[in-house]
Amino acid sequence: MKVFVTGASGFVGTAVVQELLKGGHQVLGLARSEASAAKLKAAGAEVFYGDLEDLDSLRKGTAESDGVIHCGFIHDFTRFAEVCAVDERAIETIASVLAGSDRPLIVTSGTALVNPGSLAVEDMPSPFNPAWPRASERAAETAAAAGVRAAIVRLPPSVHGDGDKHGFIPILVNLAREKGFSAYIGEGQNRWNAGHRLDATLLYRLALEQATPGARFHANTEEGITVKSIAEAIGAQLNLPVRSITSEEAAGHFGWFAHMAAIDCPTSSTWTQEHLNWQPTHPFLLTDIENGIYTQ
């Protein structure tokens, strides 16, 4: 099928494009700059100029396609509520074009806030939190209830792999370099789930091809890695000490990232793997850190 991909030139999106092409699909990639367009052309995708705030471009790109994968998101945490609203409008716009057809829509969300402190599973809805107002799932679920073949891929806090320059692990590496030590909060036993970028992109393709309206798929291959073990792996690679800091010290050390450094979000992907016959094969998070891809 011909697939319209938003966020097609991003870290996850570029790999989604490659996976779709490898799987025999055509790709129409959304690009807002010549640099993004050049990247898409080099990958073998067709370029469609526009952006997430240009709703007319989203309507036209969707109308030209047999399905949509929405990877795009404006990662500007200084105006987070605003960009979350942009994301919701983008999904609503895409869904309005797909209404009345069997064309699939795959929307991107996250696992981190589904069930903090306990194991999250796919049939749990993600509660809307005004303090973290991303509404991707709400928009996808509204579309599915209206008859759109919309499903959700939840990405883990760490989608790791070669080329990861702006994710959560690079943030921790840069903080360790800046502060002179690698830190975790308290005993560091809070857990992140994680998944390799190339395993996640295979999941996107399988979800697109087999989408059930309203289904939620988890793209993590590891249920929970302690933040202490992540900090220790980073410290070892940078040859820096590893220290525990208190909750009171966390804001001063981590800044806006303190909430994520403290979150405990173990997550299962058992149902996803069984339902889609998704078989992850790529390295685990600590292996990627220990192999030096974040510190070279």
C-alpha positions in Angstrom: 0.0 0.0 0.0 1.0 3.7 -0.3 1.6 4.9 3.3 1.6 8.5 4.4 4.2 8.9 7.2 4.4 12.0 9.4 7.7 12.6 11.3 9.3 10.6 8.4 12.7 12.2 8.7 13.0 11.7 12.5 14.9 9.1 14.5 12.0 6.6 14.5 10.4 7.9 11.3 13.4 7.3 9.1 13.5 3.7 10.2 9.8 3.3 9.7 10.2 4.5 6.1 13.0 2.0 5.5 10.9 -0.9 7.1 7.9 0.0 5.0 9.9 0.1 1.8 11.6 -3.2 2.7 8.1 -4.7 3.3 7.0 -3.8 -0.3 5.1 -0.7 0.5 5.4 2.8 -1.1 6.0 5.7 1.2 4.8 9.3 1.0 6.8 11.2 3.6 5.8 14.5 5.2 8.7 17.0 5.0 8.8 20.7 6.1 12.4 21.4 4.9 14.7 20.7 2.0 17.0 18.8 4.4 14.2 16.5 5.4 13.1 16.1 1.8 16.6 15.1 0.7 16.8 12.5 3.5 13.5 11.0 2.3 14.4 11.0 -1.4 17.7 9.3 -0.5 15.8 6.5 1.3 13.5 6.0 -1.8 10.4 7.7 -0.5 8.2 10.2 -2.2 8.2 13.6 -0.6 5.1 15.5 0.4 5.8 19.0 1.7 3.9 20.3 4.7 3.9 20.1 8.5 1.8 19.2 11.5 0.4 22.7 11.8 -0.6 22.8 8.2 -3.8 20.9 8.4 -4.5 21.2 4.6 -1.2 19.4 3.9 -2.3 16.6 6.2 -5.6 16.3 4.5 -4.0 16.1 1.0 -1.3 13.7 2.1 -3.8 11.4 3.7 -6.2 11.6 0.7 -3.3 10.4 -1.6 -2.6 7.3 0.6 -3.9 3.9 1.5 -2.9 4.2 5.1 -1.2 6.6 7.6 1.5 6.2 10.2 1.7 9.2 12.5 5.1 9.4 14.0 5.4 13.2 14.0 5.4 15.3 17.1 6.9 18.8 17.8 9.4 18.1 20.6 9.3 21.6 22.1 8.9 21.2 25.9 8.9 25.0 26.4 5.4 25.0 24.9 4.3 21.5 25.6 0.6 22.1 26.1 0.5 23.9 22.8 2.3 21.2 20.8 0.1 18.5 22.4 -2.9 20.4 21.0 -1.2 20.6 17.6 -0.8 16.8 17.8 -4.4 16.2 18.7 -5.7 18.4 15.8 -3.4 16.6 13.4 -4.8 13.2 14.3 -8.3 14.5 14.2 -7.6 15.9 10.7 -6.1 12.7 9.4 -8.9 10.6 10.8 -11.6 12.8 9.2 -10.1 12.0 5.8 -10.0 8.2 6.6 -13.5 8.1 7.9 -15.8 5.8 5.9 -12.9 3.7 4.6 -11.0 0.7 5.7 -7.6 2.5 5.4 -5.6 2.1 8.6 -4.2 4.9 10.9 -1.4 4.1 13.3 -0.9 6.8 16.0 2.1 7.1 18.3 1.9 7.3 22.0 4.0 6.2 25.0 4.1 3.6 27.7 5.6 5.7 30.5 2.4 7.0 32.1 0.0 4.1 31.5 0.3 2.5 34.9 3.2 4.1 36.9 4.6 1.9 39.7 2.9 -1.3 38.4 3.1 -3.4 35.3 1.3 -1.8 32.3 -0.4 -4.0 29.8 -2.0 -3.3 26.4 -5.6 -3.3 27.4 -5.1 -0.5 30.0 -6.2 2.9 28.7 -3.7 5.7 29.2 -5.2 8.2 31.7 -5.2 11.8 30.5 -3.0 13.9 32.8 -3.4 17.7 32.6 0.2 18.0 33.8 1.3 15.9 30.8 -1.4 16.8 28.3 -0.4 14.7 25.3 -3.8 13.6 23.8 -2.6 11.2 21.0 -4.4 8.2 22.5 -7.6 10.2 23.2 -7.7 11.3 19.6 -7.0 7.8 18.2 -9.6 6.2 20.4 -12.2 8.8 19.4 -11.4 8.1 15.7 -11.7 4.3 16.3 -15.1 4.8 18.1 -16.3 6.7 15.0 -15.3 3.7 12.7 -11.8 4.7 11.6 -9.4 1.8 11.6 -7.2 3.5 14.1 -4.7 1.7 16.4 -2.0 2.9 18.7 1.7 2.1 19.0 3.1 3.0 22.5 6.8 3.7 22.5 8.9 3.1 25.6 10.8 5.9 27.4 14.0 4.7 25.7 13.8 3.8 22.0 17.5 3.2 21.5 19.9 2.4 18.7 22.5 3.9 16.4 21.7 7.5 15.6 19.9 8.3 18.8 20.9 11.9 19.5 17.9 13.5 21.2 16.3 10.7 23.3 16.4 10.1 27.0 19.7 8.3 27.1 21.6 11.1 25.4 20.1 13.5 27.9 21.5 11.3 30.8 24.9 11.0 29.1 25.1 14.8 28.5 24.1 15.5 32.1 26.8 13.1 33.4 29.4 14.9 31.3 28.2 18.3 32.5 27.9 17.4 36.2 31.0 15.1 36.4 29.0 12.1 37.6 26.2 9.8 36.5 23.2 10.1 38.9 20.1 8.2 39.9 17.5 9.1 42.5 17.3 7.4 45.9 18.0 3.7 45.5 17.5 3.9 41.8 15.2 0.9 41.7 12.5 2.6 39.6 12.3 1.0 36.2 12.1 2.1 32.5 10.9 -0.2 29.8 12.9 0.0 26.6 13.0 -1.1 23.0 15.4 -1.0 20.0 14.4 1.4 17.2 14.5 -1.3 14.5 12.3 -3.7 16.5 9.9 -0.8 17.1 9.7 0.0 13.4 8.9 -3.6 12.5 6.1 -3.3 14.9 4.7 -0.2 13.2 4.6 -2.1 9.9 2.9 -5.1 11.4 0.4 -2.9 13.2 -0.4 -1.1 9.9 -0.9 -4.4 8.1 -3.0 -6.0 10.8 -4.6 -3.0 12.5 -7.7 -3.6 14.6 -9.6 -0.5 15.5 -8.8 0.7 19.0 -5.9 -1.8 19.5 -2.9 -0.7 21.6 0.5 -2.2 20.9 3.6 -1.9 23.1 6.9 -1.4 21.4 9.2 -2.4 24.3 11.3 -5.5 24.3 12.4 -5.2 27.9 9.8 -4.9 30.7 11.9 -2.9 33.2 15.5 -1.9 33.6 16.4 -0.1 36.8 17.5 3.5 36.4 20.4 2.7 38.7 21.7 0.1 36.2 21.4 2.6 33.4 23.3 5.2 35.4 26.0 2.7 36.2 26.4 1.7 32.5 26.7 5.3 31.5 29.2 6.0 34.3 31.3 3.0 33.2 31.4 4.2 29.6 32.4 7.8 30.6 34.8 6.7 33.3 32.8 8.8 35.8 31.6 8.1 39.3 28.0 7.0 39.9 26.0 8.6 42.7 22.6 8.5 44.3 21.0 11.9 44.8 17.9 12.7 46.9 14.5 13.6 45.6 15.1 17.1 46.8 18.3 17.3 44.8 16.8 15.9 41.6 15.3 19.1 40.2 18.6 20.9 40.5 20.5 18.0 38.9 18.1 16.9 36.2 16.0 20.1 35.6 12.8 19.5 33.6 13.9 15.8 33.2 13.6 15.0 36.9 10.1 13.6 36.5 11.3 11.1 33.9 14.4 10.2 35.9 12.1 9.2 38.8 9.3 7.4 37.0 8.7 3.7 37.5 7.0 2.3 34.4 7.5 -1.5 34.0 5.5 -2.6 30.9 4.6 -5.9 29.2 4.5 -6.4 25.5 3.5 -10.1 25.7 0.1 -9.6 24.0 1.6 -7.4 21.3 4.2 -10.1 20.4 1.6 -12.8 20.4 -1.1 -10.9 18.5 1.1 -9.6 15.7 3.7 -12.4 15.8 6.2 -9.6 16.5 9.6 -11.1 17.2 12.2 -8.6 18.4 15.8 -9.5 17.5 18.0 -6.4 18.2 20.2 -5.6 21.2 18.9 -4.6 24.7 19.4 -1.1 26.1 22.4 -1.8 28.4 24.1 -3.7 25.5 23.8 -0.6 23.3 25.2 1.6 26.1 28.0 -0.8 26.8 28.9 -1.0 23.1 29.6 2.7 23.3 27.0 4.0 20.8 26.1 6.9 23.1 29.6 7.8 24.3 31.8 7.6 21.2 
